[in-house]
Amino acid sequence: MSSSNFYLKDANAKNKTTIVLSISYSGKRLRIPTNKSVNPNLWNKTKQRAKTNGYPENADINDALDEMAVAMNSVYNEFVRNHIDPTKIELKKAYEQRLYNDRNVPIVVKKSFWDIFDEFVEYKKATVSNDVVKDYNNSLRKHWQKVESQLGRKLRFSDFQNKPNGFVEKFDSYLTKDAINSKGKKGLMPNTIGKQFKNTKAFLNYCFDKQIIEPFSLKHMVTVTEETYKVFLNQKELDKIQNLEIDDKKLDEARDLFLVACNVGLRYGDLTSFKPIHIQEDEIEITMSKTTQKVTIPMNTVVRTILNKYKNNLPKPKSVTDFNHDIRTIAELAKINQEIEIVHKYGNRKVTEVVRKSELISSHTGRRSFCTNLFLAGMPAEVIMVFSGHKTASSFMRYLKIDSKIASKKYKKVYFK
């Protein structure tokens, strides 16, 4: 809670000077000149009231200041009870409403932090994919609520400002040390933590743009990232998956969809929205949902066979999470079990783990395999980019998974004779 104070506009004035109402809260200070004035030598700085001993007329001034203090404190506390951190404009407006109008009428307050977050999620549903919406509505909400419980109160927008030992520091500490990761252990990886801060800033910028709150600096929210170990499957490994005997219908469909991704380079979202109209003779013509860029991709025998199997449609997995689980299972069955050493950073700790290649495969492995295999086969990068829809060389090169061992085998006969 906060309380109002009064001071003189000019404490050194020789004549009467205006009395100013002031309230400090959430790093903000609101000053409102009153319609009352007093000579500085008749002002009690300690009591913040006009002296009345010998000047009974000042009692009316003090009564007015008392009313102002009650009005300001009551409206501010009402904002607090509604878990709202008002802007200075909102607080001043509510104060004047309470002071000059019917004081029994509750002030009209803006929606709470969580009300606005719900509106943000609804707004995002019309502009981003369902998976991105889940990042906001499920992951970010869940993590915020965990730290909110540590605070013992509802979140406010002011919590996200740069304050020592404030919410942002607690949020970072929670994500680094206490949040449960996908393996059931405590502590998220830097990229996952970075995504939470990136999404936090996206929400706050939305609030700034919509003029819901007054803008403040977000420089203290650092979206730390580390290079992740992303794999691709070479042609030999793809052949293993293609030739694998699978009796389970669900796994068989996941295998087929993944093979199409590896041979045409489409993202998961474009694969699951694929329609027969996207087939034009021996090519696939589709407008990518992420970039709205239209691409034309030649179909090889593998893709043509799979499309014939499903009568020019493609299987539709229940979710990308379910699809990722299935293709990892398929990779295990195909004995794609190369061991890979990975180093992760958890806060100040570095943890080394050895995982099988099959554990690192995801829906995006198909697109990465498509780009990398064509590049290693000698196709120029600028041609592959026409098929993959990458607009810049830098974004395309991030998709290539070429380590020193692969490069050595591929090019040593050319450059190291």
N, C-alpha and C positions, 0 to 999 in steps of 0.2 A: 504494500500500500504506500501511497505518497500523500503529502499534505500540501496545502497552499500556504504561501508566505506573502508578505507585503513589504515593499521598500519604496523609498522616495526616488523619483526620477532624477532629481538633482539635489543631493544632500547638502550641497554648499550654496544653494540659492539664497538670495537675500530676501526674496518675497515667497509667496506661496508656490509650491511645486506639486506636480501630480503624484498621487499614490499609485503604485503599479502592483498588480496582482501577479504572482509568479508561482509556477508549479514545475518541478523537475521529475521526469519519469522516463524509464527505458532509454536513457542516454539523450533524451530530448528535454528542452526547456521552453515552456510557453509563457510569454509575458503579455499581459493585457492591461493597458492603462485604464484605471477606473475614472469615474466622473467626479472623484473627490480629490481635494488638494488641501495642503496644510503648510504652514511655515515650518521650516526645518527645526527651529528651536522649540516647536511645540510637538515634536515627534519623538516617541519613546521607541528607540531602535530595538531594544530587548523584547518588549511586549508587542512590537509591530502595530502599535495603535497610537492615536493622537492623545496627547495629554489633556486630561479633563479638569485637573486641579486648578481652579481659578478660571477655567474656560469651559463652562458647562455646555456651550453650543457644540463642542467637539464630540459630545456623546452621540449625536445623530450620525456623525461620520463613522464612529466606531460601530454603531448598530448596522450601518450599511456594509461595513467591511466584514462584520460577522456573517451577514446574509450572503455576501459574495463567497466567503470561505466555505460556508455550508453547501452552497450550490456547486462550487467547483469540486469539493471533496466527494459529494454524493454522486455526481455524474461520473467522475473518474472511477470511483469504487464500483459503480454499476458496470462500466466497461470491463473492469477486472473480473467481476463475477461472471460475465459472459465470455471470459477468456479472449478478450479482444484488446489489442494494443492499438489505441487510436492514433491517428495522425494529429498534428497540432491543429489543423483546420477542423477536423471532426470534433476534437475535444472542446475547442472554442465555441463551435456552433452549438454543441449540446449544453455547454455551460450557459450560454446566453438564452437558450430555450428554457432552461430550468430557472434562471434568474428572473427573466422578464415575462414569462408566460405562466400557464397553470403548473405549479410545482408538484402537483399530485399525478401529473401525466408522465408515465415512464418515457425516458429518452428513446429515440429511434436509433438503435445501434446497427452497425454493419454485421454481416455474417461472420461467424467464427472462423478461425484458421482452418479447421477441418471441413467446414461447409465450402470454403473457397477451394480447398484441395479437391473435394469431390467434383466441383464444377470444372476444375482443370482437367481431371481425368476424363470427364465427359467430353470436353473440348478436344482432347487428344484422340479420342476414339474415332473422330472424323478425319484425322490428319495423319495418323501413324498406324503401323500394323498392330495386331492383337498382342503379339509378343512384347512389343514396346510398351503397350498399355499395361501389361502385366508387370513390367519392371516398375512402373509407377504405383499401380494400384495394389500390388501384392508385396513386392520386395521392399520398396522405399517406405510404404506405409507401415509395414511390419517393423522395420528397423527404427523408424521414428518413434513408434509407439513403445518400443522397448526402452529407449532413452527417456521418453516422456514419463514412463513409470518411475525411472530413477529420479526425475525432477519432482515427482509427486504432485503434478498439476498438468493442465492442458498446455499444449504448445502455443506460443505466440510468435508473431513475425519478428519481434525484437530479439527473440532467442537466437536468431540466425546472424545477428550482427557480431562484429569482432569484439569479444569480451574475454578477459583472462578467466580461465577455468569455466568458460561459458558452454552453451549447448554444443557448439561446433566441435570444441575440444573433446567433450564427453562423447559425442557421436563418433568421432574418429577413433577414440580409445575403445569404444564398444565394438565397432566394426573390426578393429585390429585384434582385440583380445577375447571378446566374448561371443560375437555372432557365430552361429553354427554354420559351417560350410557344407558343401554337397557330400562330403565324406563323413559327416557327423562329428567333426572335430571343431574346436574353437579357433576362431581367427579366419578372416577372409583374405583372399589374395589381393595384392595391390590393384590389379585391374578391376576387380569386383568392387573394391572400396572406391576406386576412382569413378566407377559408373554411378555409385550412389551419390557422390558429390556432384557429378555432372548433371544427374537428374534433379538434384536439389536446386542447382542453379537454374535449370530450365524452368522449374516451377516459380522460383522467385522472379526471374526475368519476365515470365508471363504476368505476374502480379504487378511488376513495374510498368510493363507495356499497357496493361489494362487500367493503370492508375488506381489500383486497389490499395497499394501502399506507396509510401514515398521511397524512392530508390536509395540504396546504400551500397557501399563497396562490397564486392564478393571476392576480393583478392585473397582473403584468408582461407578460402575454400580451395585447396589445391587438389586437382584431379591427377593424382600420381598414377603412372602406368609403368608396366614392365613388359618387356618383349615376351610373348607367350610362345610355347613350343607347339607349332602347328604342323601337322603332317599332311603329306599327299600320298596317294597310292600309285605305284608304278604299274606298267602294263602287266607285268607278271602277277602282281597282287590282284589286279582287276580280273585277270583270267581265272585266278583261284576262286574268287567270289562268283564269277559268272558260271563256272563249271561245278559249283558246289551243289550237291543233291540236298534239296530242302523239301520236306513233306508238309511243313506248317504253312498254311495259306498266308497268314499275316506276315511271316518272315519272308516268304517268297515275294510278296508285293513290295515290302520294304527294300529287298534286294534289287528288284526291277527298277524302282523309282531312283534308288541310289546310283545304279548303273547309267541311267539316263542323265543324271546330274553330272556324272564323271565324263560323259561323252558329248554334252552340249553346253555345260557350264552355267546352267540356270540356277538361280537362288531357290531356296525351298519354297518361298511364297509364290514364285512364278510357276514352279512345278505343280503345286497343288491347285493353282487356278488355271491350269492348262486345259484347252478345249480343242476339239477337232478342227475348228476354224483356223487354228494356229498352224496347221499343216498345209503347206503349199508345195505340192508335188514332192520333191525329195529334200525339201528344206522346212525348217521351223521359222515362222515369222511371228514375233511376239513383242509387245511393248512392256518393258520391264517396269514392275510396279514401284520399285524404289526410286528410279531415275526418270521414269516416263520416256525412256529412250527406246526406240524401235530397233530391234536387231534381227538379222537373218542368219541362221546357223545351219550348215549342211548336216544332213542325217547320215550316219554310217549304218552298217548292217545291224549292229547291236541295237541301236535306237529303233530302226525300222521294225525289227523282229518283236521288240517289246510293245510297240504301238499296235502292231497287228494282233498281238495276244490280247490286248485290252480294247480292241475295236476303236483305235485312234483316241482313246482316253488314257489317263494315267491313274494309278491308285491314289487314294486320299487317306493318309494316316490320320489318326485321332488328334495328334498334336506333334509339334516338332520335338518335344521331349520324348514322346513315345517312339517317334521315328529314330531319334538318336540312340535310344536304348536298343532298338531292334538291329540297327546296322552294326553296332558294337558287338552284339551277340553273333551276328553273321560273320564278322571279321574274326572272332574267336574260333568259330566253327571252321573257317577257312585257314586256320592256323597262321594268321598274320600276327605273330607273337614276338616280333623283335623287341628286345628290351632297350629302353631309352632312359637315360639319366636326365632328370630335370631338377633345376634349382629354383626354389620359390623363396620369396622374402615375406616374412610375417613380422611387420614392425621392424625391430632391429635384429631379428633373427633370420638366418638363412637356413633353409631346410632342403636337404637333398633327398630325392626319392627316385626309385627305379620303377617305371611302369611299362606295361606292354603297349605296343603300338595300337592295338585294337581299342584300348581305353581312351585314346586321344582322337578317335574318329568321330566326326559329327556331320551334320547335314552340309556344312560349308566345305568339308573335305572334298566333296564332289566337284565343286567349282574350282577349288585350288588344284585338284588333280588334273582337271581339264586344261587349265592354263599352263601348269608346269610341264605336263607331258608333251604338249604341243611345242613349247619353247625348247625343251631338250631334244625334240625331234628335228629342230632346225627351222621351225616356222618363225618369221620375224615378229617381234613383240607388237609392232604397230598393226599387223594383220590379226593377231590373236585378239587385240583390243577391240577390233571391229566386231568380232563374234561375242566377246564377253561383255561389251558395253562399258568398259572402263574409259573414262574421259581423259585421264592424265597418266603419263608414264609412271609417276611416283606411286599413284594408287594401284596401278597394275603390278608394279614390282613387289609391292607388299604381299601380293597373292602368291608369288613364286616361292616355292620351298626348295631351295637349292643349297645344300650344305657343301662344305669343302670336299667331302669324300665323293659326292656325286659329281661335282665339278671336275675333280681330278680324273676320275674314270672317263668322263665324257670328252675332255679337251686335252689331255696330256699328249695324245698322239699328234695333235695339231700344233701346240705351242711348246711342248717340252720334248723335243726329239733328242 
